[in-house]
């Protein structure tokens, strides 16, 4: 009998499986996705502005060297590719309504997370290399008549800036978004298993 009482007290001491409130989870998910889509939206606006500016420079300015045109063309093509990717990501998050089918929305979030991890992986480095190469070709003519010291300073600062973006800022941006997505997906999965 003593063993039974001990077993009963252990069983009753177990924490109850917390039930999630559907309204709370839906509000949290909508708020989290709203933050992510707002960042994507402003990223799209900024990339459109940069792409239009690059287009204007490419087709309406005159340069002496072919390297300058090659550099601007590489940057323009890379910006268009990146713009198409973030537009696609924005549409993935924006095309479905969470309240219509939460399980479908969960699959959409997982698809977005997978595509975003590809962007955070190999594509980001390709993007940085192409933009850097384009910038190097562009600066070739811009700094043609500058002193060696000025050229060295501009190229050094550009390299430091690119390394900062690549190895420090990239990790912070993508890690923060990944943590938010993981939390939202985990909440939706818990909500889904709660009703099974």
Phi and psi restraints in degrees (value plus and minus 20) as a CYANA .aco file:
   2 UNK   PHI     -83.4   -43.4
   2 UNK   PSI     -60.0   -20.0
   3 UNK   PHI     -84.1   -44.1
   3 UNK   PSI     -58.7   -18.7
   4 UNK   PHI     -85.2   -45.2
   4 UNK   PSI     -62.7   -22.7
   5 UNK   PHI     -82.9   -42.9
   5 UNK   PSI     -60.2   -20.2
   6 UNK   PHI     -84.7   -44.7
   6 UNK   PSI     -64.3   -24.3
   7 UNK   PHI     -82.7   -42.7
   7 UNK   PSI     -60.7   -20.7
   8 UNK   PHI     -84.0   -44.0
   8 UNK   PSI     -62.1   -22.1
   9 UNK   PHI     -88.1   -48.1
   9 UNK   PSI     -57.3   -17.3
  10 UNK   PHI     -85.7   -45.7
  10 UNK   PSI     -63.3   -23.3
  11 UNK   PHI     -83.5   -43.5
  11 UNK   PSI     -62.7   -22.7
  12 UNK   PHI     -92.2   -52.2
  12 UNK   PSI     -43.4    -3.4
  13 UNK   PHI     -99.3   -59.3
  13 UNK   PSI     -31.1     8.9
  14 UNK   PHI     -85.6   -45.6
  14 UNK   PSI     119.7   159.7
  15 UNK   PHI     -87.4   -47.4
  15 UNK   PSI     120.3   160.3
  16 UNK   PHI     -91.8   -51.8
  16 UNK   PSI     126.4   166.4
  17 UNK   PHI     -90.3   -50.3
  17 UNK   PSI      90.1   130.1
  18 UNK   PHI     -83.8   -43.8
  18 UNK   PSI     110.3   150.3
  19 UNK   PHI    -109.4   -69.4
  19 UNK   PSI     111.3   151.3
  20 UNK   PHI    -103.6   -63.6
  20 UNK   PSI     121.8   161.8
  21 UNK   PHI    -101.5   -61.5
  21 UNK   PSI     106.7   146.7
  22 UNK   PHI     -80.5   -40.5
  22 UNK   PSI     -64.5   -24.5
  23 UNK   PHI     -82.1   -42.1
  23 UNK   PSI     -62.7   -22.7
  24 UNK   PHI     -83.5   -43.5
  24 UNK   PSI     -64.6   -24.6
  25 UNK   PHI     -84.0   -44.0
  25 UNK   PSI     -64.3   -24.3
  26 UNK   PHI     -83.3   -43.3
  26 UNK   PSI     -59.4   -19.4
  27 UNK   PHI     -84.4   -44.4
  27 UNK   PSI     -63.7   -23.7
  28 UNK   PHI     -84.3   -44.3
  28 UNK   PSI     -62.0   -22.0
  29 UNK   PHI     -86.8   -46.8
  29 UNK   PSI     -64.5   -24.5
  30 UNK   PHI     -81.2   -41.2
  30 UNK   PSI     -61.3   -21.3
  31 UNK   PHI     -85.3   -45.3
  31 UNK   PSI     -64.0   -24.0
  32 UNK   PHI     -83.7   -43.7
  32 UNK   PSI     -64.8   -24.8
  33 UNK   PHI     -88.2   -48.2
  33 UNK   PSI     -55.9   -15.9
  34 UNK   PHI     -80.1   -40.1
  34 UNK   PSI     -60.8   -20.8
  35 UNK   PHI     -84.9   -44.9
  35 UNK   PSI     -62.7   -22.7
  36 UNK   PHI     -87.0   -47.0
  36 UNK   PSI     -63.6   -23.6
  37 UNK   PHI     -88.9   -48.9
  37 UNK   PSI     -51.2   -11.2
  38 UNK   PHI     -84.9   -44.9
  38 UNK   PSI     -62.2   -22.2
  39 UNK   PHI     -83.9   -43.9
  39 UNK   PSI     -61.9   -21.9
  40 UNK   PHI     -83.6   -43.6
  40 UNK   PSI     -61.1   -21.1
  41 UNK   PHI     -80.1   -40.1
  41 UNK   PSI     -68.4   -28.4
  42 UNK   PHI     -89.6   -49.6
  42 UNK   PSI     -49.2    -9.2
  43 UNK   PHI     -85.5   -45.5
  43 UNK   PSI     -58.6   -18.6
  44 UNK   PHI     -85.8   -45.8
  44 UNK   PSI     -64.9   -24.9
  45 UNK   PHI     -80.2   -40.2
  45 UNK   PSI     -66.2   -26.2
  46 UNK   PHI     -84.2   -44.2
  46 UNK   PSI     -61.4   -21.4
  47 UNK   PHI     -88.8   -48.8
  47 UNK   PSI     -55.4   -15.4
  48 UNK   PHI     -83.9   -43.9
  48 UNK   PSI     -64.1   -24.1
  49 UNK   PHI     -81.8   -41.8
  49 UNK   PSI     -65.0   -25.0
  50 UNK   PHI     -85.4   -45.4
  50 UNK   PSI     -58.5   -18.5
  51 UNK   PHI     -87.5   -47.5
  51 UNK   PSI     -62.1   -22.1
  52 UNK   PHI     -83.7   -43.7
  52 UNK   PSI     -64.2   -24.2
  53 UNK   PHI     -79.9   -39.9
  53 UNK   PSI     -64.8   -24.8
  54 UNK   PHI     -83.1   -43.1
  54 UNK   PSI     -59.6   -19.6
  55 UNK   PHI     -80.4   -40.4
  55 UNK   PSI     -65.7   -25.7
  56 UNK   PHI     -82.1   -42.1
  56 UNK   PSI     -64.6   -24.6
  57 UNK   PHI     -83.6   -43.6
  57 UNK   PSI     -61.5   -21.5
  58 UNK   PHI     -85.3   -45.3
  58 UNK   PSI     -63.2   -23.2
  59 UNK   PHI    -121.3   -81.3
  59 UNK   PSI     -32.7     7.3
  60 UNK   PHI    -140.0  -100.0
  60 UNK   PSI     -24.6    15.4
  61 UNK   PHI    -125.9   -85.9
  61 UNK   PSI     131.4   171.4
  62 UNK   PHI    -129.4   -89.4
  62 UNK   PSI     112.4   152.4
  63 UNK   PHI    -145.5  -105.5
  63 UNK   PSI     138.0   178.0
  64 UNK   PHI    -106.0   -66.0
  64 UNK   PSI     -52.9   -12.9
  65 UNK   PHI    -127.3   -87.3
  65 UNK   PSI     125.4   165.4
  66 UNK   PHI     -88.9   -48.9
  66 UNK   PSI     -45.5    -5.5
  67 UNK   PHI     -82.1   -42.1
  67 UNK   PSI     -55.2   -15.2
  68 UNK   PHI     -85.5   -45.5
  68 UNK   PSI     -65.5   -25.5
  69 UNK   PHI     -83.6   -43.6
  69 UNK   PSI     -59.9   -19.9
  70 UNK   PHI     -83.0   -43.0
  70 UNK   PSI     -63.7   -23.7
  71 UNK   PHI     -83.1   -43.1
  71 UNK   PSI     -64.2   -24.2
  72 UNK   PHI     -87.1   -47.1
  72 UNK   PSI     -58.0   -18.0
  73 UNK   PHI     -84.1   -44.1
  73 UNK   PSI     -63.0   -23.0
  74 UNK   PHI     -81.6   -41.6
  74 UNK   PSI     -65.3   -25.3
  75 UNK   PHI     -83.5   -43.5
  75 UNK   PSI     -61.7   -21.7
  76 UNK   PHI     -83.0   -43.0
  76 UNK   PSI     -66.9   -26.9
  77 UNK   PHI     -84.3   -44.3
  77 UNK   PSI     -59.5   -19.5
  78 UNK   PHI     -86.1   -46.1
  78 UNK   PSI     -60.8   -20.8
  79 UNK   PHI     -84.6   -44.6
  79 UNK   PSI     -60.0   -20.0
  80 UNK   PHI     -83.2   -43.2
  80 UNK   PSI     -61.1   -21.1
  81 UNK   PHI     -83.8   -43.8
  81 UNK   PSI     -65.5   -25.5
  82 UNK   PHI     -84.9   -44.9
  82 UNK   PSI     -60.3   -20.3
  83 UNK   PHI     -80.7   -40.7
  83 UNK   PSI     -62.3   -22.3
  84 UNK   PHI     -84.6   -44.6
  84 UNK   PSI     -56.4   -16.4
  85 UNK   PHI     -87.3   -47.3
  85 UNK   PSI     -65.5   -25.5
  86 UNK   PHI     -93.3   -53.3
  86 UNK   PSI     -47.7    -7.7
  87 UNK   PHI     -83.8   -43.8
  87 UNK   PSI     -61.6   -21.6
  88 UNK   PHI     -83.0   -43.0
  88 UNK   PSI     -63.7   -23.7
  89 UNK   PHI     -83.9   -43.9
  89 UNK   PSI     -60.2   -20.2
  90 UNK   PHI     -82.0   -42.0
  90 UNK   PSI     -63.9   -23.9
  91 UNK   PHI     -85.0   -45.0
  91 UNK   PSI     -56.6   -16.6
  92 UNK   PHI     -79.8   -39.8
  92 UNK   PSI     -65.7   -25.7
  93 UNK   PHI     -95.6   -55.6
  93 UNK   PSI     -48.1    -8.1
  94 UNK   PHI    -113.9   -73.9
  94 UNK   PSI     -33.7     6.3
  95 UNK   PHI    -100.1   -60.1
  95 UNK   PSI     -41.9    -1.9
  96 UNK   PHI    -133.7   -93.7
  96 UNK   PSI     129.7   169.7
  97 UNK   PHI    -119.9   -79.9
  97 UNK   PSI     108.7   148.7
  98 UNK   PHI     -81.0   -41.0
  98 UNK   PSI     -56.6   -16.6
  99 UNK   PHI     -96.6   -56.6
  99 UNK   PSI     -39.1     0.9
 100 UNK   PHI     -93.1   -53.1
 100 UNK   PSI     -71.5   -31.5
 101 UNK   PHI    -168.0  -128.0
 101 UNK   PSI      74.8   114.8
 102 UNK   PHI     -79.6   -39.6
 102 UNK   PSI     -55.2   -15.2
 103 UNK   PHI     -89.7   -49.7
 103 UNK   PSI     -56.2   -16.2
 104 UNK   PHI     -87.1   -47.1
 104 UNK   PSI     -59.3   -19.3
 105 UNK   PHI     -85.5   -45.5
 105 UNK   PSI     -56.9   -16.9
 106 UNK   PHI     -82.0   -42.0
 106 UNK   PSI     -63.1   -23.1
 107 UNK   PHI     -83.8   -43.8
 107 UNK   PSI     -57.3   -17.3
 108 UNK   PHI     -83.2   -43.2
 108 UNK   PSI     -63.0   -23.0
 109 UNK   PHI     -83.7   -43.7
 109 UNK   PSI     -59.8   -19.8
 110 UNK   PHI     -85.8   -45.8
 110 UNK   PSI     -59.1   -19.1
 111 UNK   PHI     -83.5   -43.5
 111 UNK   PSI     -64.6   -24.6
 112 UNK   PHI     -80.6   -40.6
 112 UNK   PSI     -63.9   -23.9
 113 UNK   PHI     -82.4   -42.4
 113 UNK   PSI     -60.1   -20.1
 114 UNK   PHI     -84.9   -44.9
 114 UNK   PSI     -65.4   -25.4
 115 UNK   PHI     -87.2   -47.2
 115 UNK   PSI     -56.6   -16.6
 116 UNK   PHI     -89.0   -49.0
 116 UNK   PSI     -54.4   -14.4
 117 UNK   PHI     -88.3   -48.3
 117 UNK   PSI     -52.0   -12.0
 118 UNK   PHI     -85.5   -45.5
 118 UNK   PSI     -61.9   -21.9
 119 UNK   PHI     -83.7   -43.7
 119 UNK   PSI     -60.6   -20.6
 120 UNK   PHI     -92.5   -52.5
 120 UNK   PSI     -39.2     0.8
 121 UNK   PHI    -108.9   -68.9
 121 UNK   PSI    -133.3   -93.3
 122 UNK   PHI     -86.6   -46.6
 122 UNK   PSI     -55.3   -15.3
 123 UNK   PHI     -85.5   -45.5
 123 UNK   PSI     -57.5   -17.5
 124 UNK   PHI     -79.7   -39.7
 124 UNK   PSI     -62.2   -22.2
 125 UNK   PHI     -88.2   -48.2
 125 UNK   PSI     -58.3   -18.3
 126 UNK   PHI     -83.3   -43.3
 126 UNK   PSI     -62.8   -22.8
 127 UNK   PHI     -78.9   -38.9
 127 UNK   PSI     -68.1   -28.1
 128 UNK   PHI     -83.8   -43.8
 128 UNK   PSI     -62.1   -22.1
 129 UNK   PHI     -84.1   -44.1
 129 UNK   PSI     -64.5   -24.5
 130 UNK   PHI     -87.0   -47.0
 130 UNK   PSI     -64.0   -24.0
 131 UNK   PHI     -82.6   -42.6
 131 UNK   PSI     -60.7   -20.7
 132 UNK   PHI     -84.3   -44.3
 132 UNK   PSI     -64.0   -24.0
 133 UNK   PHI     -82.8   -42.8
 133 UNK   PSI     -64.9   -24.9
 134 UNK   PHI     -81.0   -41.0
 134 UNK   PSI     -62.0   -22.0
 135 UNK   PHI     -85.6   -45.6
 135 UNK   PSI     -59.3   -19.3
 136 UNK   PHI     -82.5   -42.5
 136 UNK   PSI     -64.3   -24.3
 137 UNK   PHI     -85.2   -45.2
 137 UNK   PSI     -59.2   -19.2
 138 UNK   PHI     -85.1   -45.1
 138 UNK   PSI     -64.3   -24.3
 139 UNK   PHI     -89.2   -49.2
 139 UNK   PSI     -38.1     1.9
 140 UNK   PHI     -75.6   -35.6
 140 UNK   PSI     -67.8   -27.8
 141 UNK   PHI    -100.2   -60.2
 141 UNK   PSI     -57.3   -17.3
 142 UNK   PHI     -81.0   -41.0
 142 UNK   PSI     -59.3   -19.3
 143 UNK   PHI    -118.1   -78.1
 143 UNK   PSI      -3.6    36.4
 144 UNK   PHI     -78.3   -38.3
 144 UNK   PSI     -61.9   -21.9
 145 UNK   PHI    -119.9   -79.9
 145 UNK   PSI     -12.8    27.2
 146 UNK   PHI    -100.0   -60.0
 146 UNK   PSI     139.2   179.2
 147 UNK   PHI     -90.4   -50.4
 147 UNK   PSI     143.0   183.0
 148 UNK   PHI     -81.0   -41.0
 148 UNK   PSI     -59.7   -19.7
 149 UNK   PHI     -82.5   -42.5
 149 UNK   PSI     -65.0   -25.0
 150 UNK   PHI     -85.2   -45.2
 150 UNK   PSI     -62.7   -22.7
 151 UNK   PHI     -80.8   -40.8
 151 UNK   PSI     -65.2   -25.2
 152 UNK   PHI     -81.4   -41.4
 152 UNK   PSI     -63.0   -23.0
 153 UNK   PHI     -84.1   -44.1
 153 UNK   PSI     -66.0   -26.0
 154 UNK   PHI     -83.8   -43.8
 154 UNK   PSI     -67.3   -27.3
 155 UNK   PHI     -85.0   -45.0
 155 UNK   PSI     -59.4   -19.4
 156 UNK   PHI     -83.9   -43.9
 156 UNK   PSI     -66.2   -26.2
 157 UNK   PHI     -83.3   -43.3
 157 UNK   PSI     -57.1   -17.1
 158 UNK   PHI     -84.6   -44.6
 158 UNK   PSI     -63.5   -23.5
 159 UNK   PHI     -84.8   -44.8
 159 UNK   PSI     -63.5   -23.5
 160 UNK   PHI     -82.2   -42.2
 160 UNK   PSI     -63.0   -23.0
 161 UNK   PHI     -82.3   -42.3
 161 UNK   PSI     -64.3   -24.3
 162 UNK   PHI     -85.3   -45.3
 162 UNK   PSI     -61.7   -21.7
 163 UNK   PHI     -84.5   -44.5
 163 UNK   PSI     -59.6   -19.6
 164 UNK   PHI     -80.7   -40.7
 164 UNK   PSI     -66.4   -26.4
 165 UNK   PHI     -84.2   -44.2
 165 UNK   PSI     -58.3   -18.3
 166 UNK   PHI     -94.6   -54.6
 166 UNK   PSI     -66.7   -26.7
 167 UNK   PHI    -121.6   -81.6
 167 UNK   PSI     -35.3     4.7
 168 UNK   PHI    -133.4   -93.4
 168 UNK   PSI     -79.5   -39.5
 169 UNK   PHI     -87.7   -47.7
 169 UNK   PSI     -58.0   -18.0
 170 UNK   PHI     -77.3   -37.3
 170 UNK   PSI     -67.7   -27.7
 171 UNK   PHI     -81.0   -41.0
 171 UNK   PSI     -63.4   -23.4
 172 UNK   PHI     -85.0   -45.0
 172 UNK   PSI     -65.0   -25.0
 173 UNK   PHI     -85.3   -45.3
 173 UNK   PSI     -71.7   -31.7
 174 UNK   PHI     -92.5   -52.5
 174 UNK   PSI     -52.8   -12.8
 175 UNK   PHI     -86.4   -46.4
 175 UNK   PSI     -62.0   -22.0
 176 UNK   PHI     -82.0   -42.0
 176 UNK   PSI     -66.4   -26.4
 177 UNK   PHI     -85.7   -45.7
 177 UNK   PSI     -59.2   -19.2
 178 UNK   PHI     -83.8   -43.8
 178 UNK   PSI     -60.8   -20.8
 179 UNK   PHI     -83.0   -43.0
 179 UNK   PSI     -62.5   -22.5
 180 UNK   PHI     -82.4   -42.4
 180 UNK   PSI     -64.7   -24.7
 181 UNK   PHI     -83.8   -43.8
 181 UNK   PSI     -63.3   -23.3
 182 UNK   PHI     -79.9   -39.9
 182 UNK   PSI     -61.1   -21.1
 183 UNK   PHI     -84.6   -44.6
 183 UNK   PSI     -64.5   -24.5
 184 UNK   PHI     -85.1   -45.1
 184 UNK   PSI     -63.0   -23.0
 185 UNK   PHI     -84.6   -44.6
 185 UNK   PSI     -61.5   -21.5
 186 UNK   PHI     -82.6   -42.6
 186 UNK   PSI     -60.9   -20.9
 187 UNK   PHI     -85.9   -45.9
 187 UNK   PSI     -61.9   -21.9
 188 UNK   PHI     -86.9   -46.9
 188 UNK   PSI     -56.9   -16.9
 189 UNK   PHI     -86.2   -46.2
 189 UNK   PSI     -61.5   -21.5
 190 UNK   PHI     -82.8   -42.8
 190 UNK   PSI     -60.3   -20.3
 191 UNK   PHI     -84.6   -44.6
 191 UNK   PSI     -59.4   -19.4
 192 UNK   PHI     -86.3   -46.3
 192 UNK   PSI     -64.1   -24.1
 193 UNK   PHI     -90.3   -50.3
 193 UNK   PSI     -43.9    -3.9
 194 UNK   PHI     -85.5   -45.5
 194 UNK   PSI     -50.5   -10.5
 195 UNK   PHI    -119.6   -79.6
 195 UNK   PSI     -14.3    25.7
